[in-house]
Amino acid sequence: MFSKIIGCFIGICALCIISFTTAHSEPTLENLYINPESQTLPEIIIFYDSANPCFQCPQTIELIIKILKENYNGQIHAYLININQHPEFISAFNLPPTLSLVLIRISDGAAFGYEKITALTDGIEDIPSYTEMLTEKIDNFLSIQAEN
């Protein structure tokens, strides 16, 4: 029962994230990182594992999406990717089996490195501090400024 609820929630989150990005319809390692043709905006990818969801994963994903929408609308491309459907990302980004966020710096259609953020469920009870922590990491790595 719990896994069905999580699956439905993550599906809803995927629709939410799709609504604010002009992302490719089918994300692949090639078009997101190796050769992001004609991309000029940085990319932020939320990786989750639908086969082994953590208890706080749904609310963490919802909070991350909210933070991205409120602070980086029009400044990034954002994706929500189930690593079970795209296992090639696990080794490419050395992803842990838990929820993680990957920031990809893009310039002139080429990827110039990435940063992985893990332990995303830590501190979500304190939304202002969590928002500050996450926006600071995004701002610092991608050299962009949060809108709020």
One Martini backbone bead per residue (centre of mass of N, CA, C, O) as a GRO file, in nm:
protein
  148
    1MET     BB    1   0.060   0.062  -0.023
    2PHE     BB    2   0.296   0.260   0.018
    3SER     BB    3   0.415   0.224  -0.272
    4LYS     BB    4   0.166   0.334  -0.421
    5ILE     BB    5   0.170   0.617  -0.301
    6ILE     BB    6   0.453   0.691  -0.393
    7GLY     BB    7   0.407   0.647  -0.695
    8CYS     BB    8   0.186   0.862  -0.726
    9PHE     BB    9   0.343   1.103  -0.617
   10ILE     BB   10   0.576   1.094  -0.819
   11GLY     BB   11   0.399   1.130  -1.066
   12ILE     BB   12   0.303   1.412  -0.986
   13CYS     BB   13   0.583   1.540  -0.972
   14ALA     BB   14   0.653   1.496  -1.267
   15LEU     BB   15   0.434   1.686  -1.373
   16CYS     BB   16   0.535   1.937  -1.230
   17ILE     BB   17   0.823   1.950  -1.355
   18ILE     BB   18   0.734   1.955  -1.653
   19SER     BB   19   0.578   2.235  -1.638
   20PHE     BB   20   0.883   2.402  -1.591
   21THR     BB   21   0.998   2.264  -1.857
   22THR     BB   22   1.198   2.217  -2.171
   23ALA     BB   23   1.241   1.927  -2.187
   24HIS     BB   24   1.300   1.633  -2.269
   25SER     BB   25   1.099   1.358  -2.304
   26GLU     BB   26   1.370   1.163  -2.310
   27PRO     BB   27   1.598   1.089  -2.093
   28THR     BB   28   1.953   1.100  -2.139
   29LEU     BB   29   2.281   1.091  -2.109
   30GLU     BB   30   2.343   1.236  -2.371
   31ASN     BB   31   2.130   1.492  -2.340
   32LEU     BB   32   2.226   1.577  -2.034
   33TYR     BB   33   2.566   1.544  -2.053
   34ILE     BB   34   2.753   1.466  -2.294
   35ASN     BB   35   2.540   1.618  -2.533
   36PRO     BB   36   2.383   1.923  -2.488
   37GLU     BB   37   2.234   2.035  -2.729
   38SER     BB   38   2.155   2.371  -2.727
   39GLN     BB   39   2.233   2.424  -2.441
   40THR     BB   40   2.221   2.695  -2.174
   41LEU     BB   41   2.110   2.558  -1.929
   42PRO     BB   42   2.106   2.437  -1.646
   43GLU     BB   43   2.100   2.122  -1.465
   44ILE     BB   44   1.845   1.943  -1.272
   45ILE     BB   45   1.857   1.627  -1.096
   46ILE     BB   46   1.622   1.399  -0.976
   47PHE     BB   47   1.697   1.107  -0.796
   48TYR     BB   48   1.512   0.800  -0.784
   49ASP     BB   49   1.375   0.496  -0.611
   50SER     BB   50   1.094   0.303  -0.659
   51ALA     BB   51   1.191   0.027  -0.522
   52ASN     BB   52   1.348   0.217  -0.272
   53PRO     BB   53   1.183   0.400  -0.082
   54CYS     BB   54   1.174   0.645   0.127
   55PHE     BB   55   0.987   0.790   0.364
   56GLN     BB   56   1.083   1.108   0.281
   57CYS     BB   57   1.086   1.137  -0.031
   58PRO     BB   58   0.821   1.272  -0.122
   59GLN     BB   59   0.856   1.538   0.049
   60THR     BB   60   1.134   1.610  -0.068
   61ILE     BB   61   1.057   1.634  -0.362
   62GLU     BB   62   0.842   1.850  -0.323
   63LEU     BB   63   1.036   2.063  -0.202
   64ILE     BB   64   1.237   2.084  -0.434
   65ILE     BB   65   1.037   2.172  -0.648
   66LYS     BB   66   0.948   2.426  -0.504
   67ILE     BB   67   1.226   2.562  -0.495
   68LEU     BB   68   1.276   2.564  -0.801
   69LYS     BB   69   1.024   2.725  -0.886
   70GLU     BB   70   1.069   2.982  -0.691
   71ASN     BB   71   1.404   3.030  -0.777
   72TYR     BB   72   1.443   2.899  -1.109
   73ASN     BB   73   1.262   3.021  -1.311
   74GLY     BB   74   1.417   3.008  -1.630
   75GLN     BB   75   1.730   2.902  -1.527
   76ILE     BB   76   1.639   2.596  -1.575
   77HIS     BB   77   1.662   2.246  -1.597
   78ALA     BB   78   1.429   1.992  -1.494
   79TYR     BB   79   1.445   1.660  -1.335
   80LEU     BB   80   1.275   1.337  -1.300
   81ILE     BB   81   1.448   1.031  -1.209
   82ASN     BB   82   1.431   0.690  -1.250
   83ILE     BB   83   1.678   0.455  -1.196
   84ASN     BB   84   1.522   0.202  -1.300
   85GLN     BB   85   1.484   0.326  -1.601
   86HIS     BB   86   1.800   0.465  -1.564
   87PRO     BB   87   2.090   0.301  -1.491
   88GLU     BB   88   2.318   0.471  -1.637
   89PHE     BB   89   2.336   0.697  -1.406
   90ILE     BB   90   2.476   0.553  -1.173
   91SER     BB   91   2.770   0.542  -1.297
   92ALA     BB   92   2.802   0.830  -1.415
   93PHE     BB   93   2.732   0.962  -1.101
   94ASN     BB   94   2.765   0.785  -0.856
   95LEU     BB   95   2.503   0.672  -0.723
   96PRO     BB   96   2.314   0.632  -0.473
   97PRO     BB   97   2.036   0.450  -0.328
   98THR     BB   98   1.942   0.736  -0.293
   99LEU     BB   99   1.851   1.036  -0.284
  100SER     BB  100   1.935   1.273  -0.552
  101LEU     BB  101   2.137   1.554  -0.671
  102VAL     BB  102   2.208   1.701  -0.996
  103LEU     BB  103   2.447   1.930  -1.114
  104ILE     BB  104   2.470   2.102  -1.437
  105ARG     BB  105   2.706   2.256  -1.622
  106ILE     BB  106   2.630   2.493  -1.885
  107SER     BB  107   2.807   2.569  -2.205
  108ASP     BB  108   2.765   2.594  -2.525
  109GLY     BB  109   2.649   2.283  -2.532
  110ALA     BB  110   2.823   2.206  -2.267
  111ALA     BB  111   2.958   2.014  -2.023
  112PHE     BB  112   3.104   2.148  -1.693
  113GLY     BB  113   3.010   1.959  -1.486
  114TYR     BB  114   2.938   1.818  -1.156
  115GLU     BB  115   2.703   1.793  -0.876
  116LYS     BB  116   2.645   1.612  -0.577
  117ILE     BB  117   2.348   1.562  -0.375
  118THR     BB  118   2.300   1.440  -0.056
  119ALA     BB  119   2.104   1.396   0.208
  120LEU     BB  120   1.802   1.526   0.148
  121THR     BB  121   1.635   1.448   0.421
  122ASP     BB  122   1.797   1.638   0.581
  123GLY     BB  123   1.613   1.896   0.738
  124ILE     BB  124   1.298   1.922   0.632
  125GLU     BB  125   1.158   2.048   0.885
  126ASP     BB  126   1.339   2.309   0.807
  127ILE     BB  127   1.258   2.492   0.549
  128PRO     BB  128   1.433   2.750   0.552
  129SER     BB  129   1.709   2.605   0.588
  130TYR     BB  130   1.686   2.415   0.348
  131THR     BB  131   1.655   2.630   0.131
  132GLU     BB  132   1.923   2.772   0.188
  133MET     BB  133   2.109   2.531   0.141
  134LEU     BB  134   2.022   2.461  -0.152
  135THR     BB  135   2.059   2.743  -0.287
  136GLU     BB  136   2.357   2.771  -0.219
  137LYS     BB  137   2.459   2.526  -0.379
  138ILE     BB  138   2.346   2.611  -0.651
  139ASP     BB  139   2.467   2.894  -0.676
  140ASN     BB  140   2.768   2.813  -0.647
  141PHE     BB  141   2.791   2.607  -0.885
  142LEU     BB  142   2.611   2.772  -1.118
  143SER     BB  143   2.621   3.086  -1.097
  144ILE     BB  144   2.344   3.161  -0.956
  145GLN     BB  145   2.039   3.333  -0.863
  146ALA     BB  146   1.806   3.343  -0.657
  147GLU     BB  147   1.497   3.504  -0.656
  148ASN     BB  148   1.435   3.472  -0.318
   0.00000   0.00000   0.00000
